[in-house]
Amino acid sequence: MKVYCYPKCTTCKKALKWLDEQGKAYEEIDIKEHNPSREVLKDAYEKSGLPLKKFFNTSGLKYKELHLKDKLADMSEDEQLDLLATDGMLVKRPLIINDDVVLTGFKEAEWAEKL
Protein backbone atom coordinates (compact mmCIF):
# COMPACT_ATOMS: atom_id res chain seq x y z
CA MET A 1 0.00 0.00 0.00
CA LYS A 2 1.33 3.40 -0.99
CA VAL A 3 0.54 6.43 1.15
CA TYR A 4 1.21 9.77 -0.48
CA CYS A 5 1.47 12.41 2.22
CA TYR A 6 3.14 15.67 3.15
CA PRO A 7 5.42 15.35 6.21
CA LYS A 8 4.35 18.73 7.66
CA CYS A 9 0.62 17.97 7.36
CA THR A 10 -1.01 17.21 10.72
CA THR A 11 -3.75 15.13 9.08
CA CYS A 12 -1.10 13.01 7.36
CA LYS A 13 0.71 12.51 10.67
CA LYS A 14 -2.56 11.37 12.28
CA ALA A 15 -3.22 9.01 9.40
CA LEU A 16 0.26 7.43 9.56
CA LYS A 17 -0.06 7.05 13.32
CA TRP A 18 -3.40 5.31 12.81
CA LEU A 19 -1.90 2.95 10.21
CA ASP A 20 0.96 2.14 12.61
CA GLU A 21 -1.49 1.46 15.46
CA GLN A 22 -3.45 -0.89 13.19
CA GLY A 23 -0.26 -2.72 12.22
CA LYS A 24 -0.74 -1.89 8.53
CA ALA A 25 2.29 -2.11 6.27
CA TYR A 26 2.72 0.84 3.93
CA GLU A 27 5.21 2.75 1.82
CA GLU A 28 5.24 6.44 2.73
CA ILE A 29 5.82 8.76 -0.22
CA ASP A 30 6.43 12.50 0.20
CA ILE A 31 3.84 13.98 -2.16
CA LYS A 32 5.75 17.23 -2.55
CA GLU A 33 8.97 15.47 -3.58
CA HIS A 34 7.36 12.62 -5.54
CA ASN A 35 4.04 13.71 -6.95
CA PRO A 36 1.97 10.81 -8.30
CA SER A 37 2.23 10.63 -12.08
CA ARG A 38 -0.72 11.25 -14.36
CA GLU A 39 -0.98 7.50 -14.98
CA VAL A 40 -1.02 6.71 -11.25
CA LEU A 41 -3.64 9.40 -10.64
CA LYS A 42 -5.81 8.26 -13.55
CA ASP A 43 -5.67 4.64 -12.39
CA ALA A 44 -6.48 5.66 -8.80
CA TYR A 45 -9.37 7.85 -9.96
CA GLU A 46 -10.86 5.05 -12.08
CA LYS A 47 -10.46 2.49 -9.28
CA SER A 48 -11.90 4.76 -6.60
CA GLY A 49 -15.30 5.49 -8.09
CA LEU A 50 -14.94 9.00 -6.62
CA PRO A 51 -15.52 12.25 -8.50
CA LEU A 52 -12.20 13.66 -9.72
CA LYS A 53 -12.75 16.77 -7.60
CA LYS A 54 -12.17 14.57 -4.50
CA PHE A 55 -8.53 14.23 -5.58
CA PHE A 56 -7.94 17.98 -5.26
CA ASN A 57 -6.69 19.55 -2.04
CA THR A 58 -9.41 22.19 -2.03
CA SER A 59 -8.11 23.83 1.15
CA GLY A 60 -4.55 24.17 -0.16
CA LEU A 61 -2.85 27.44 -1.04
CA LYS A 62 -2.02 26.30 -4.58
CA TYR A 63 -5.68 25.41 -5.25
CA LYS A 64 -6.74 28.86 -4.08
CA GLU A 65 -3.92 30.69 -5.94
CA LEU A 66 -5.01 29.08 -9.21
CA HIS A 67 -8.70 29.88 -8.53
CA LEU A 68 -9.58 26.25 -9.22
CA LYS A 69 -12.90 26.50 -7.40
CA ASP A 70 -14.13 28.50 -10.37
CA LYS A 71 -12.17 26.69 -13.10
CA LEU A 72 -12.55 22.93 -12.39
CA ALA A 73 -16.12 22.67 -13.66
CA ASP A 74 -15.02 23.91 -17.08
CA MET A 75 -12.00 21.61 -17.32
CA SER A 76 -12.09 18.16 -18.92
CA GLU A 77 -11.02 15.11 -16.91
CA ASP A 78 -7.81 14.98 -18.94
CA GLU A 79 -7.04 18.62 -18.13
CA GLN A 80 -7.73 18.01 -14.45
CA LEU A 81 -5.49 14.93 -14.37
CA ASP A 82 -2.73 16.81 -16.19
CA LEU A 83 -2.97 19.61 -13.63
CA LEU A 84 -2.96 17.24 -10.63
CA ALA A 85 0.17 15.58 -11.98
CA THR A 86 2.05 18.90 -12.04
CA ASP A 87 2.15 19.56 -8.30
CA GLY A 88 1.75 17.28 -5.29
CA MET A 89 0.39 20.17 -3.25
CA LEU A 90 -2.74 20.13 -5.42
CA VAL A 91 -3.47 16.50 -4.49
CA LYS A 92 -5.74 15.68 -1.54
CA ARG A 93 -3.73 13.96 1.12
CA PRO A 94 -3.13 11.53 2.46
CA LEU A 95 -3.78 9.54 -0.68
CA ILE A 96 -3.80 5.78 -0.23
CA ILE A 97 -3.42 3.56 -3.24
CA ASN A 98 -3.65 -0.17 -2.73
CA ASP A 99 -4.44 -2.98 -5.16
CA ASP A 100 -8.18 -2.64 -4.64
CA VAL A 101 -8.62 0.45 -2.44
CA VAL A 102 -8.10 4.16 -3.09
CA LEU A 103 -8.74 6.66 -0.29
CA THR A 104 -8.38 10.44 -0.32
CA GLY A 105 -8.07 12.33 2.95
CA PHE A 106 -8.16 10.75 6.39
CA LYS A 107 -11.54 9.67 7.70
CA GLU A 108 -10.90 7.11 10.42
CA ALA A 109 -14.24 5.29 10.07
CA GLU A 110 -13.84 4.96 6.30
CA TRP A 111 -10.26 3.74 6.67
CA ALA A 112 -11.27 1.19 9.33
CA GLU A 113 -13.98 -0.14 7.04
CA LYS A 114 -11.94 -0.29 3.83
CA LEU A 115 -8.50 -1.23 5.12
C-alpha positions as CSV (number, residue, x, y, z in Angstrom):
1,M,0.0,0.0,0.0
2,K,1.3,3.4,-1.0
3,V,0.5,6.4,1.1
4,Y,1.2,9.8,-0.5
5,C,1.5,12.4,2.2
6,Y,3.1,15.7,3.2
7,P,5.4,15.3,6.2
8,K,4.4,18.7,7.7
9,C,0.6,18.0,7.4
10,T,-1.0,17.2,10.7
11,T,-3.8,15.1,9.1
12,C,-1.1,13.0,7.4
13,K,0.7,12.5,10.7
14,K,-2.6,11.4,12.3
15,A,-3.2,9.0,9.4
16,L,0.3,7.4,9.6
17,K,-0.1,7.0,13.3
18,W,-3.4,5.3,12.8
19,L,-1.9,2.9,10.2
20,D,1.0,2.1,12.6
21,E,-1.5,1.5,15.5
22,Q,-3.5,-0.9,13.2
23,G,-0.3,-2.7,12.2
24,K,-0.7,-1.9,8.5
25,A,2.3,-2.1,6.3
26,Y,2.7,0.8,3.9
27,E,5.2,2.7,1.8
28,E,5.2,6.4,2.7
29,I,5.8,8.8,-0.2
30,D,6.4,12.5,0.2
31,I,3.8,14.0,-2.2
32,K,5.7,17.2,-2.5
33,E,9.0,15.5,-3.6
34,H,7.4,12.6,-5.5
35,N,4.0,13.7,-7.0
36,P,2.0,10.8,-8.3
37,S,2.2,10.6,-12.1
38,R,-0.7,11.3,-14.4
39,E,-1.0,7.5,-15.0
40,V,-1.0,6.7,-11.2
41,L,-3.6,9.4,-10.6
42,K,-5.8,8.3,-13.6
43,D,-5.7,4.6,-12.4
44,A,-6.5,5.7,-8.8
45,Y,-9.4,7.8,-10.0
46,E,-10.9,5.1,-12.1
47,K,-10.5,2.5,-9.3
48,S,-11.9,4.8,-6.6
49,G,-15.3,5.5,-8.1
50,L,-14.9,9.0,-6.6
51,P,-15.5,12.2,-8.5
52,L,-12.2,13.7,-9.7
53,K,-12.8,16.8,-7.6
54,K,-12.2,14.6,-4.5
55,F,-8.5,14.2,-5.6
56,F,-7.9,18.0,-5.3
57,N,-6.7,19.5,-2.0
58,T,-9.4,22.2,-2.0
59,S,-8.1,23.8,1.1
60,G,-4.5,24.2,-0.2
61,L,-2.8,27.4,-1.0
62,K,-2.0,26.3,-4.6
63,Y,-5.7,25.4,-5.3
64,K,-6.7,28.9,-4.1
65,E,-3.9,30.7,-5.9
66,L,-5.0,29.1,-9.2
67,H,-8.7,29.9,-8.5
68,L,-9.6,26.3,-9.2
69,K,-12.9,26.5,-7.4
70,D,-14.1,28.5,-10.4
71,K,-12.2,26.7,-13.1
72,L,-12.6,22.9,-12.4
73,A,-16.1,22.7,-13.7
74,D,-15.0,23.9,-17.1
75,M,-12.0,21.6,-17.3
76,S,-12.1,18.2,-18.9
77,E,-11.0,15.1,-16.9
78,D,-7.8,15.0,-18.9
79,E,-7.0,18.6,-18.1
80,Q,-7.7,18.0,-14.4
81,L,-5.5,14.9,-14.4
82,D,-2.7,16.8,-16.2
83,L,-3.0,19.6,-13.6
84,L,-3.0,17.2,-10.6
85,A,0.2,15.6,-12.0
86,T,2.1,18.9,-12.0
87,D,2.2,19.6,-8.3
88,G,1.7,17.3,-5.3
89,M,0.4,20.2,-3.2
90,L,-2.7,20.1,-5.4
91,V,-3.5,16.5,-4.5
92,K,-5.7,15.7,-1.5
93,R,-3.7,14.0,1.1
94,P,-3.1,11.5,2.5
95,L,-3.8,9.5,-0.7
96,I,-3.8,5.8,-0.2
97,I,-3.4,3.6,-3.2
98,N,-3.7,-0.2,-2.7
99,D,-4.4,-3.0,-5.2
100,D,-8.2,-2.6,-4.6
101,V,-8.6,0.5,-2.4
102,V,-8.1,4.2,-3.1
103,L,-8.7,6.7,-0.3
104,T,-8.4,10.4,-0.3
105,G,-8.1,12.3,3.0
106,F,-8.2,10.7,6.4
107,K,-11.5,9.7,7.7
108,E,-10.9,7.1,10.4
109,A,-14.2,5.3,10.1
110,E,-13.8,5.0,6.3
111,W,-10.3,3.7,6.7
112,A,-11.3,1.2,9.3
113,E,-14.0,-0.1,7.0
114,K,-11.9,-0.3,3.8
115,L,-8.5,-1.2,5.1
